[in-house]
């Protein structure tokens, strides 16, 4: 485990919590709860060549859907159904491996080399939204995040 704020691997247990020894951030372990409550994840990356790479994974009841798009490179968006197992595996990677719910916002995205992520949650009939964004300053768990989404872009025929 590493700190989602500074990347330090010096995480210490304090009672029922974890805390970064370098920056003092409390590190939550709610990844499994977030993975179960997520109903959609939208990721957009804009590169320096003016291309936008967009991934949307969403569920509605027992239906799961993946949409991948790059309007500047693809004649139409790539859309397919996902299985419940694929959905669960993706959510596990995003929240239990990449700790997406722990990320902090970077500077507001610029037009080039910027990213943003929006997650919609539904828990006990209530809706909540998590939004994270940044520029070329990537969070410590960016590599883990990209290992979860890169194969989906590749599946749609995009090198990313």
Secondary structure, DSSP 8 states (H G I E B T S, - for coil): ---TTT----EEEETTEEEETTT--EE---HHHHHHHEEEEEEEEE-TTS-EEEEEEEEETTEEEEEEE-TTT-SS-EEEEE-HHHHHHHHHIIIIIS-GGG----S---SSSEEEEEEEEEETTEEEEEEEEESS---TTHHHHHHHHHHHHHHTT---
